[in-house]
Amino acid sequence: MLVECQHDLKQLLNLFSANVPGFFFQLHRASSGRYRLLLVSDNAEQALGMPVTALSEQAHLALSRVHADDLAALQQTLAYSAEYIKPWSVQFRYLHPSGEQRWFEGHATPTAYDAHSLLWHGYINDITPIKLNELALAEYASQHREIVDNILDAIITIDEQGLIATFSKAACRIFGYQAVEVIGKNVSLLMPEPHRGNHDQYIQHYRETGEAKIIGQSRETQGRRKDGRLFNMELRIARIQQADRYKFIGMVRDLSERKRAEVLIEKLAFYDPLTQLPNRRLLKQRLTAALQACKLNKGQGALLYIDLDNFKHLNDSLGHGTGDQLLRQVASRLQQSVRQQDTVARLGGDEFIILLLNLSSALPNAVQQAEAVAEKVRLALNTPFTLEQLSYGRGHQTPTDKFWLITKFQAGNRG
């Protein structure tokens, strides 16, 4: 009768497992710790690559083909289930006799077989296709993460509430935060005012109307680092729909270096490297603009030409380093003698130009204003200069020679 029941049960197991990627089993564990498959559906033969008759008598043959890295975890799972009479569930790799590696997922529930042994009723599922897909996706995600983490632009994902979901390594470097410090926080902490205070309103407006001018558009704006410093950045935001939800992906490029480079290029192109004054090229541009403004507004302007007498003698006798000191001090005094809207430029050598703007519309008054500035400049330049601990100036005798500064000016340029 027992044999007939087992036969009927096996037929039933075979019927259930005929169209599923796995097999049913009854696993017996004797008091000695020896395992034996009492019942196993026929498709176990294909899954495990062994005859069912051999499996029934020698279950250890199947266990011996469990991947070495997974065998200990499987044995520990079985031991825990046996000790506490708890169901077990585990994934493991199986080395098929064909040479193929397969992934199995096992589930079983223990019952007392007799006073000294246990019996598990369970199912082994072949999850190889699923696991291979998972591993491929994990590898793709890892490669994607590696790419994201090594590009110079920051990538930040934001949910529909405006909360930060991911924060790339570049974002950490640019903004100065660690990812754990910002994930789950409102993205507005990366913004300066007024956007910082208005960001929740922007999000609410988008949820209600779907209007967002910045989506898909690249624009220059400012970001706020952890230490509070603001910096120029290029921002581009994309929107991704996920079922009934959406999220935003923000790509941030730090423009600080580019802006510094632009400033440096402008300085090299338009400013004298020694005195940092506008050079001849920039003076010409400003003079052209001033002439056009005078024509339109019927205004007056003036040019003051400053030449330093005996400068060549100073350079030759005391060296170019001392001459450079003098030129820098002259530039400073000239800038302090004029208004903010005026331009002090160095033409080259010891020649300087002052462009005076917005003088009186009446020519006589404009000339008087220019003369007043010229006198102020003359007094400023004829105050002794200290160069290499030696004092130079109008009427001051030096161990080598007298050094004189003479100012010449020209005024009255009617528009």
C-alpha positions, 0 to 999 in steps of 0.5 A, a space after each residue: 500500500 505504501 509503495 502504491 501511495 508513493 507511486 501515486 504521489 510521484 505521478 501527481 508530482 510529475 503532473 504538477 512539475 511537467 510544465 514548470 522550470 524545476 522539480 518537486 522533492 521530498 528530502 529526508 535527513 536521518 539522525 546520522 545527518 545523511 540526506 536522501 531523496 525519498 521522492 523527486 519528480 522526473 524533470 529533476 533528471 534534466 535539471 540536475 543531469 543525473 538519473 532519478 534512481 541515483 538521486 534517490 539513493 545518493 542525494 549527496 551526489 547532487 550536493 557535491 555539484 553545488 558551487 563551492 562558494 554557495 555550498 556552505 550557505 546551503 548547508 547552514 540553511 538546512 541545518 538552521 531549518 532542521 534545528 528550529 523546524 523552520 522553512 528554508 529558502 535559498 539561491 545557489 549555483 549548480 555545476 551541471 554535468 554538461 559543464 553549464 552553470 545553473 542558478 537554482 532557487 529552493 524552498 522547503 518546509 520541514 516536518 518530523 518524519 519520526 523521532 530522530 529524522 526530518 522530512 522536507 517537502 519542497 520545490 527547486 526552481 531553475 532561475 538561470 534565465 532570470 539570474 543571468 538577466 539580473 547579472 546583466 542588468 547589474 553589470 550594465 548598471 555598474 558600468 553606467 554608474 562607473 560612467 556617471 561617476 567619472 564624467 566631469 558633469 554632475 548628475 542629480 536625480 530629483 523626484 516629483 516632490 523636489 527631493 534628491 534621489 541620487 547624487 553622483 561623485 561629480 556632484 559631490 565634488 562640485 557642490 562639496 556635499 557627500 551623497 548621504 548629506 543630500 539624498 532625501 533633502 530638497 534640491 533647493 539647498 543647492 540654489 542661491 536666493 531667490 530660487 532657493 526660497 521659491 523652489 517649492 512654488 516652482 514644483 507646485 506650479 509644474 504639478 498643477 500646470 505642466 509648465 516648465 520652461 527649463 525642461 530640455 533647455 540649457 541655461 547658465 545660472 548659479 549654484 550654491 556650494 556647501 560652504 555657501 560660496 556661489 559659482 557659475 554653472 550650466 544647468 540642463 534638466 530632463 523629465 522622465 515618466 515612470 508609470 504614473 510618476 515622473 522624476 527629473 534628471 539635472 545635469 550640472 557643469 561647473 563653469 568656474 574654470 571657464 569663467 576664470 579663463 574668460 577673465 584671464 583671456 580678457 585681461 590678456 587681450 585688453 589690459 596691460 599685464 604690468 599695471 593692470 590698466 586698460 591697454 591701447 586696444 581697450 582704450 580705443 574701444 572706449 574712446 569710440 563709444 565715448 565719441 558716439 555718446 558725445 554725438 548723441 548727447 551733445 556732451 563733452 569729454 577730454 583726454 589727458 596725456 601723461 608722459 614721465 620724463 627721465 624714465 629711461 634714465 631711471 630704467 638704465 641706472 637702477 634697472 627695469 625692476 625699479 622702473 616697473 615699480 614706478 609704473 605700478 605706483 603711477 598707475 595707482 595714483 592716476 586711478 585714485 585721481 579720477 572718477 569711477 566712470 573715467 578710464 586710465 590706460 597705459 599706451 606703453 612705456 611711460 605713456 598713459 592716457 586718461 579718458 574723462 567722460 560726462 563733462 559739462 555740455 558747455 565747452 568752457 566749463 568742460 575745459 575747466 573740469 579737465 584742467 582741474 583733473 589735470 592739476 590733481 594728477 600733476 600734484 599726485 605724480 609730483 609727490 615723491 615715490 619710494 622705490 627700493 627704499 629711495 625717494 624720487 620726486 620733483 625737487 628731490 635729489 637722489 644719489 644718481 640724478 634728479 627725477 622729474 614728472 611732467 604732466 601734459 594734458 589735452 582737453 575739449 573734445 566736442 561731440 
